[in-house]
Amino acid sequence: MIRISINAAAFEAIATTMPLGSVSFEPQLGTKGERQIWLDPGVVARLKALSGKGESYSDVILRLATG
């Protein structure tokens, strides 16, 4: 598993679409309000592959969630 940081909007976008308990995350928020989540390395690789120049993981998640 790989830990990444995402913003609150991206966390809400994936948390509401995934089965309960399928997303592991740290209970405390980061200093900028970000959430630390744990994902399978294949999922992280897919997010990287789908990201455009300058896009964060949060940007990619939100784009896919609203797509």
LINQUIUR-V399920 format. One record per residue. N is the residue number from 1. RES is the residue in one letter. SS is DSSP state (H for helix, E for strand, - for the rest). PSI is psi in radians with two decimals (none if undefined). D_CENTER is the distance of its C-alpha to the mean C-alpha in Angstrom with 1 decimal. Layout:
n: <N N>
res: <RES RES>
ss: <SS SS>
psi: <PSI PSI>
d_center: <D_CENTER D_CENTER>
This chain:
n: <1 2 3 4 5 6 7 8 9 10 11 12 13 14 15 16 17 18 19 20 21 22 23 24 25 26 27 28 29 30 31 32 33 34 35 36 37 38 39 40 41 42 43 44 45 46 47 48 49 50 51 52 53 54 55 56 57 58 59 60 61 62 63 64 65 66 67>
res: <M I R I S I N A A A F E A I A T T M P L G S V S F E P Q L G T K G E R Q I W L D P G V V A R L K A L S G K G E S Y S D V I L R L A T G>
ss: <- E E E E E - H H H H H H H H - - - - - - - - E E - - - - - - - - - E E E E E - H H H H H H H H H H - - - - - - H H H H H H H H H H ->
psi: <2.55 2.36 2.28 2.83 2.36 2.76 2.99 -0.70 -0.75 -0.69 -0.81 -0.66 -0.69 -0.56 -0.57 -0.24 -0.18 2.65 2.54 2.26 -0.03 -0.23 2.04 2.38 2.76 2.41 -0.51 2.54 2.67 3.09 -0.44 0.26 0.17 2.75 2.38 2.10 2.75 2.20 2.72 2.47 -0.58 -0.63 -0.74 -0.72 -0.68 -0.73 -0.74 -0.74 -0.55 -0.15 2.46 3.05 2.20 0.03 2.42 2.99 -0.70 -0.76 -0.79 -0.81 -0.80 -0.68 -0.77 -0.66 -0.54 -0.15 none>
d_center: <13.0 11.0 9.4 6.9 6.7 4.9 7.7 9.2 9.4 5.8 5.8 9.2 8.6 7.0 9.2 12.2 12.1 11.8 14.8 15.4 14.7 12.6 9.4 10.6 9.9 12.3 14.6 15.3 13.6 13.8 16.7 14.9 13.3 9.9 8.3 8.2 6.6 8.6 8.2 11.3 12.5 13.1 9.6 8.8 12.1 11.6 8.7 11.3 14.1 12.9 12.3 15.4 17.3 15.8 12.4 9.3 5.9 5.7 9.0 8.4 6.1 8.8 11.5 11.0 10.8 13.9 15.6>
